[in-house]
Amino acid sequence: MRDYLRSHEGEARLFVVLVVLVVFLSVASPSFLTASNLASLMNNNAINVIWAVGLLVVLISGGIDISFAVAASVVQYLTFYALMAVGGGNWLVGLLFAGGIGVAVGFINAALIAGFGVISIVATIATFNALFGLLMFMTAGRSLYDLPDWWTTRVEVVHLGDGATLTLPVAAMATAMAATWFLISRTNIGRQLYAFGDNPEGARRAGVATSLMQFIAYGWVGLMAGVGGIMQVNIVQEVVPNALIGRELEVLAAVVLGGARLGGGRGTVLGCFMGVLLVAITQNGLNMLGVSPYAFKMVIGLTILVAISMSNFEFSALAGRHPGRRRLGRLD
Amino acid sequence: MAGWIDRFEAMFGRDVAGLLGFLALVLVAFTVTAPQFPTVANFSSMAFQVSDLGLLTLAMLMPIVSGGFNLAVIATANLSGLTLAWILNRNGGPEAGVVAFTLGAVAAVAVGGASGAVMGATIAFLGAHPILASLAMMIFLRGLGEYLTRGGDISGFPDFLREVGHGALFGVPVPMLILLVAALCWHILLSHTRHGFAVAMIGSNARATEYSGVPVKRTITLVYALSGMMCALAGIVMLTRFNSVRVGHGEALLLVTVLACFLGGVDPFGGFGRVPPVFVALLILQTLSSGLNLLGTSQHLSTAVWGLFLIAVMILRWAGPRFAKLLNRTKE
């Protein structure tokens, strides 16, 4: 346990912050710790968690992806037209299409990064602009409302009582978390991803197929972008071309809050989940406490600022045990 | 002829020559295809439009050269613009005098510099990753602006500001003049001063720079403070150009500023980056956008072309040396 805490210091600190926040909100607002509130908290943040675990794999491998939220919008449109072409489809066909298209978009990024040696942040900012511009141009900004019934029908998966239910996106979130955990913690590929992210040159010399790692990482975030995209439609029941733009930075902040390191080699699924929850619970709590909605963003920004300041502050330096180490992250 | 080229390259650098070639290519292509393109009216409107993006790109440039990032450029510009607007409105709105404007502009630059300094200190002294720190700052500043304005816009400014935003001096639009002066200052600061040298060294290797006796933490704080002040200048120019201020104004430009830096050959890891090639890159982006606009396409297609253009340039930079090597081999 102590070893775990030492190697996952960021996660441990975040967990403490979350517990304090939950206890405070439970006392301050009677409606916070209720089944219906917790269920809606999960239902509303399932998509962010799906994207977060996808992004996590890329961060572990030492890269970054700015384009996944726009990729999710592209997936939504292409999946819609593909489904129309096969006469409506169902969840299985939809997920296959969405996942497949998502992976394809991820592979474009991977090809640029692995094939042409473009730095990941440059490549994904370029694809972000290219995809978003093309999407807005091709769709002329038009939204889609006439979607297949199965796609927009609310699917209730778990009943918590008091009329509170967890919906299909939450089930998808749990699956995505489990699959990502299995990939990075229980497979050979996962070990190679961590190794590659921590020291690309060392990993290459140790026999890691570096191009393959890029394709797996960006393919995975593409897959999650696709799954998140199709699930997001299930919640909002429409497809709007610019609805998801900007979400990539929120998710990135949450994942890094959860202990993943920009620069590679570190990060866990649990940390990711807690990072998204911290932002979500802060916003939910402000709502419960009756704070003006206009102040939400300000408080969330401040929370993240304080959280990163805390997580980089060496408490042991206060006790004078060893001088503060400065971690300089690098992006590949 | 060759001596001429050598002298040019010695003066401006090889990267500028290549980009100027691209610029010439794009200019010729649009002159052939769009009859309204090579007109004074078009070039004048291009000069007006490039100023906002240009100032924001300069604000992005210095942190990237120092090995960091500033995702808060738009939010800082908006908040600085709000500061100026608030002071103008407190002093009579449309009847406000030059003194009120000067006071407001100074306050705006102070706000921009202060928020940059806080962000820089978080990065330098607490070791927070620049992407995360500036992301949190972006969310906070945007939230603060939303809270103060309730999401609305502020307008009703004195008439003489119209002269700043839409006037011309010796035939050159005033915003363009401001951009030129700012770019010149930035160029001198980055390439010909002790500070600029320290910034590039920090971007290459922060630890070695620290051991060389450079006050790394103070320099990084100063980098973000200066970046914030440049954002404030952009915010002031945007106020005079649009005659209103709103939170979220120009948000779409955020990643375009990064794109412009990368197109201008700035190293994403920091350490290398100069103002002249970035300036030419800005001119290319603006030419692409204005030309496509004259051909009757939407702004979104320009965004897509910007992204695709960056990808093409990156692939060319990858292929160039390989191609040259291949040529040399066949000669032997």
Interface residues (C-beta under 8 A of the other chain):
Chain A: I64 I66 L112 F116 G117 V118 I119 I121 V122 A123 I125 A126 T127 F128 N129 A130 L131 F132 G133 L134 L135 M136 F137 A140 G141 G246 L249 E250 L252 A253 V256 L257 L262 G263 S292 Y294 A295 F296 K297 M298 V299 I300 G301 L302 I304 L305 I308 S309 N312 F313 G324 R326 R327 L328 G329 R330 L331
Chain B: G67 L71 T122 L126 G127 A128 H129 I131 L132 A133 L135 A136 M137 M138 I139 F140 L141 R142 G143 L144 E146 Y147 R150 G151 A206 R207 E251 L255 V256 V258 L259 F262 P268 F269 T297 S298 H300 L301 S302 T303 A304 V305 W306 G307 L308 L310 I311 M314 I315 W318 A319
